[in-house]
Amino acid sequence: MKSNDNFFAQVYQVVRLIPSGKVTTYGAIASYLGSKGSARMVGWAMNAAHGMKDVPAHRVVNRNGMLTGKTHFASPNLMQELLEKEGVLVENNKIVDFENFLWDPAIALEL
């Protein structure tokens, strides 16, 4: 069984690969790592990533495109501001046209 530290490190490796202007979901990361159903643990990893400059946590959202992690950023609007700087439109804490910005690691990182 993997330790949380190892799982978190794997999550961060995937998150670092999300291209600018794209987002993925907690569940997509969990599924890619072979832990389908561990989306909440990916969320915990994202919460622990704040302050890690090389982990773009703002690019990870819930399965509906909602900015559910925004409360863990330095300011309530920072997650949205970072996404909008990358060309991702957000309205009412939700990504507009979510499917067009969605990056699925299972497809993008296919061997």
PASEBA-1860 file (N, C-alpha, C; in nm, 3 decimals):
! residues 111
1> MKSNDNFF> 0.084/-0.119/0.000/0.000/0.000/0.000/0.088/0.125/0.000 ~ 0.049/0.224/-0.081/0.127/0.346/-0.092/0.101/0.437/0.026 ~ 0.203/0.507/0.067/0.184/0.607/0.173/0.120/0.731/0.112 ~ 0.061/0.814/0.198/0.003/0.940/0.150/0.109/1.027/0.085 ~ 0.230/1.030/0.143/0.336/1.113/0.087/0.368/1.072/-0.056 ~ 0.376/0.944/-0.082/0.404/0.894/-0.215/0.288/0.927/-0.310 ~ 0.166/0.909/-0.264/0.048/0.942/-0.346/0.048/1.091/-0.378 ~ 0.072/1.175/-0.277/0.076/1.319/-0.298/0.183/1.354/-0.401
9> AQVYQVVR> 0.300/1.294/-0.392/0.408/1.321/-0.487/0.366/1.283/-0.629 ~ 0.294/1.173/-0.643/0.245/1.132/-0.775/0.141/1.232/-0.828 ~ 0.054/1.279/-0.739/-0.045/1.380/-0.777/0.028/1.504/-0.830 ~ 0.128/1.549/-0.757/0.201/1.669/-0.797/0.271/1.651/-0.932 ~ 0.321/1.531/-0.958/0.384/1.504/-1.087/0.284/1.522/-1.200 ~ 0.162/1.472/-1.181/0.058/1.486/-1.283/0.018/1.632/-1.298 ~ -0.004/1.701/-1.187/-0.050/1.840/-1.192/0.053/1.928/-1.263 ~ 0.179/1.900/-1.244/0.283/1.979/-1.311/0.276/1.965/-1.464
17> LIPSGKVT> 0.212/1.861/-1.513/0.203/1.837/-1.657/0.080/1.900/-1.722 ~ -0.012/1.953/-1.643/-0.131/2.016/-1.699/-0.087/2.142/-1.774 ~ -0.117/2.149/-1.902/-0.074/2.267/-1.979/-0.145/2.395/-1.934 ~ -0.077/2.506/-1.951/-0.138/2.636/-1.925/-0.263/2.649/-2.010 ~ -0.370/2.702/-1.953/-0.496/2.718/-2.026/-0.583/2.594/-2.025 ~ -0.542/2.492/-1.951/-0.620/2.369/-1.938/-0.643/2.340/-1.791 ~ -0.742/2.258/-1.764/-0.772/2.214/-1.627/-0.800/2.065/-1.629 ~ -0.791/2.005/-1.513/-0.832/1.866/-1.498/-0.909/1.855/-1.367
25> TYGAIASY> -0.958/1.736/-1.339/-1.039/1.717/-1.219/-0.966/1.630/-1.118 ~ -1.011/1.640/-0.995/-0.956/1.557/-0.888/-0.974/1.409/-0.925 ~ -1.092/1.376/-0.975/-1.122/1.238/-1.011/-1.040/1.186/-1.127 ~ -1.013/1.272/-1.226/-0.932/1.230/-1.342/-0.790/1.197/-1.298 ~ -0.738/1.277/-1.205/-0.603/1.249/-1.154/-0.602/1.118/-1.077 ~ -0.700/1.101/-0.989/-0.709/0.978/-0.909/-0.719/0.856/-1.000 ~ -0.804/0.864/-1.101/-0.822/0.752/-1.193/-0.693/0.722/-1.268 ~ -0.625/0.825/-1.315/-0.499/0.807/-1.387/-0.396/0.736/-1.299
33> LGSKGSAR> -0.396/0.768/-1.170/-0.300/0.709/-1.077/-0.343/0.570/-1.028 ~ -0.453/0.519/-1.083/-0.499/0.386/-1.046/-0.572/0.382/-0.914 ~ -0.620/0.497/-0.870/-0.693/0.506/-0.743/-0.830/0.567/-0.764 ~ -0.901/0.516/-0.863/-1.035/0.566/-0.891/-1.115/0.565/-0.761 ~ -1.184/0.671/-0.734/-1.258/0.682/-0.609/-1.181/0.756/-0.501 ~ -1.060/0.800/-0.535/-0.977/0.873/-0.437/-0.967/1.021/-0.471 ~ -1.070/1.075/-0.533/-1.070/1.217/-0.570/-1.050/1.305/-0.447 ~ -1.110/1.266/-0.337/-1.096/1.346/-0.214/-0.950/1.352/-0.168
41> MVGWAMNA> -0.879/1.241/-0.183/-0.738/1.239/-0.143/-0.657/1.331/-0.235 ~ -0.693/1.336/-0.364/-0.627/1.430/-0.455/-0.653/1.573/-0.407 ~ -0.775/1.599/-0.362/-0.808/1.731/-0.305/-0.721/1.764/-0.185 ~ -0.698/1.666/-0.101/-0.610/1.688/0.016/-0.469/1.721/-0.031 ~ -0.424/1.651/-0.134/-0.291/1.680/-0.189/-0.285/1.822/-0.242 ~ -0.391/1.865/-0.310/-0.393/2.001/-0.363/-0.391/2.103/-0.249 ~ -0.464/2.076/-0.142/-0.464/2.167/-0.026/-0.324/2.177/0.033 ~ -0.253/2.067/0.034/-0.118/2.065/0.091/-0.015/2.128/-0.005
49> AHGMKDVP> -0.053/2.149/-0.130/0.040/2.201/-0.231/0.054/2.352/-0.230 ~ -0.034/2.421/-0.160/-0.028/2.566/-0.161/0.104/2.613/-0.102 ~ 0.167/2.702/-0.174/0.300/2.746/-0.137/0.407/2.676/-0.219 ~ 0.369/2.569/-0.288/0.463/2.500/-0.378/0.449/2.567/-0.516 ~ 0.542/2.653/-0.548/0.534/2.734/-0.670/0.531/2.651/-0.799 ~ 0.585/2.531/-0.794/0.593/2.450/-0.916/0.473/2.357/-0.935 ~ 0.372/2.369/-0.849/0.251/2.286/-0.861/0.133/2.379/-0.889 ~ 0.085/2.383/-1.015/-0.024/2.474/-1.051/-0.161/2.423/-1.003
57> AHRVVNRN> -0.182/2.431/-0.873/-0.304/2.378/-0.811/-0.431/2.444/-0.865 ~ -0.419/2.565/-0.918/-0.536/2.635/-0.971/-0.596/2.564/-1.093 ~ -0.522/2.472/-1.151/-0.571/2.401/-1.270/-0.648/2.274/-1.236 ~ -0.675/2.250/-1.109/-0.749/2.130/-1.068/-0.883/2.174/-1.010 ~ -0.990/2.123/-1.070/-1.127/2.163/-1.033/-1.211/2.038/-1.011 ~ -1.336/2.058/-0.970/-1.420/1.940/-0.950/-1.477/1.891/-1.083 ~ -1.546/1.781/-1.080/-1.593/1.715/-1.204/-1.691/1.799/-1.286 ~ -1.747/1.904/-1.224/-1.840/1.992/-1.294/-1.775/2.122/-1.339
65> GMLTGKTH> -1.644/2.135/-1.314/-1.575/2.257/-1.352/-1.584/2.368/-1.248 ~ -1.628/2.332/-1.128/-1.640/2.431/-1.021/-1.506/2.451/-0.951 ~ -1.478/2.575/-0.911/-1.354/2.608/-0.841/-1.368/2.579/-0.692 ~ -1.386/2.453/-0.659/-1.412/2.415/-0.520/-1.291/2.434/-0.431 ~ -1.171/2.442/-0.486/-1.051/2.459/-0.405/-1.014/2.604/-0.380 ~ -1.095/2.698/-0.429/-1.058/2.840/-0.423/-1.040/2.894/-0.282 ~ -1.107/2.835/-0.186/-1.096/2.884/-0.048/-0.960/2.856/0.013 ~ -0.882/2.771/-0.051/-0.750/2.737/0.003/-0.639/2.822/-0.056
73> FASPNLMQ> -0.674/2.917/-0.142/-0.575/3.008/-0.199/-0.562/3.131/-0.110 ~ -0.455/3.208/-0.132/-0.424/3.324/-0.048/-0.538/3.426/-0.045 ~ -0.610/3.439/-0.155/-0.729/3.525/-0.158/-0.840/3.449/-0.227 ~ -0.966/3.482/-0.196/-1.079/3.407/-0.253/-1.087/3.411/-0.405 ~ -1.028/3.513/-0.467/-1.037/3.526/-0.613/-0.912/3.482/-0.687 ~ -0.808/3.441/-0.615/-0.680/3.410/-0.679/-0.689/3.294/-0.777 ~ -0.760/3.190/-0.745/-0.772/3.075/-0.835/-0.833/3.120/-0.967 ~ -0.941/3.195/-0.960/-1.007/3.246/-1.081/-0.913/3.338/-1.159
81> ELLEKEGV> -0.844/3.427/-1.089/-0.752/3.519/-1.155/-0.641/3.445/-1.229 ~ -0.586/3.342/-1.167/-0.480/3.263/-1.231/-0.531/3.192/-1.355 ~ -0.651/3.136/-1.346/-0.709/3.068/-1.463/-0.738/3.167/-1.575 ~ -0.793/3.283/-1.540/-0.826/3.382/-1.642/-0.701/3.436/-1.711 ~ -0.590/3.446/-1.639/-0.462/3.488/-1.701/-0.419/3.388/-1.807 ~ -0.465/3.263/-1.793/-0.431/3.158/-1.890/-0.538/3.142/-1.998 ~ -0.638/3.230/-1.997/-0.742/3.226/-2.100/-0.862/3.141/-2.067 ~ -0.874/3.096/-1.942/-0.988/3.015/-1.900/-1.093/3.108/-1.840
89> LVENNKIV> -1.210/3.114/-1.901/-1.317/3.202/-1.854/-1.393/3.135/-1.739 ~ -1.413/3.211/-1.632/-1.484/3.161/-1.514/-1.600/3.255/-1.482 ~ -1.717/3.200/-1.463/-1.834/3.276/-1.420/-1.902/3.202/-1.306 ~ -1.934/3.275/-1.201/-1.999/3.216/-1.084/-1.924/3.094/-1.031 ~ -1.791/3.106/-1.023/-1.705/3.000/-0.970/-1.705/2.872/-1.052 ~ -1.745/2.883/-1.180/-1.748/2.766/-1.268/-1.684/2.801/-1.402 ~ -1.608/2.706/-1.456/-1.544/2.728/-1.585/-1.648/2.724/-1.696 ~ -1.648/2.830/-1.776/-1.738/2.839/-1.890/-1.683/2.750/-2.000
97> DFENFLWD> -1.770/2.672/-2.062/-1.729/2.581/-2.170/-1.623/2.482/-2.119 ~ -1.650/2.426/-2.004/-1.559/2.337/-1.932/-1.497/2.228/-2.019 ~ -1.576/2.164/-2.103/-1.527/2.052/-2.185/-1.411/2.094/-2.276 ~ -1.412/2.219/-2.322/-1.305/2.266/-2.412/-1.174/2.293/-2.339 ~ -1.179/2.308/-2.208/-1.058/2.334/-2.130/-1.009/2.209/-2.056 ~ -1.088/2.102/-2.062/-1.058/1.982/-1.985/-0.940/1.905/-2.044 ~ -0.844/1.875/-1.959/-0.726/1.796/-1.994/-0.734/1.668/-1.913 ~ -0.742/1.555/-1.982/-0.753/1.426/-1.915/-0.618/1.356/-1.919
105> PAIALEL> -0.555/1.335/-1.803/-0.422/1.272/-1.805/-0.424/1.132/-1.865 ~ -0.534/1.061/-1.854/-0.542/0.925/-1.909/-0.528/0.927/-2.061 ~ -0.572/1.034/-2.123/-0.561/1.048/-2.269/-0.430/1.116/-2.305 ~ -0.400/1.227/-2.239/-0.283/1.308/-2.273/-0.151/1.235/-2.242 ~ -0.151/1.152/-2.140/-0.028/1.085/-2.098/-0.026/0.938/-2.136 ~ -0.112/0.901/-2.231/-0.121/0.763/-2.275/0.014/0.715/-2.328 ~ 0.052/0.598/-2.287/0.182/0.542/-2.331/0.172/0.481/-2.469
END
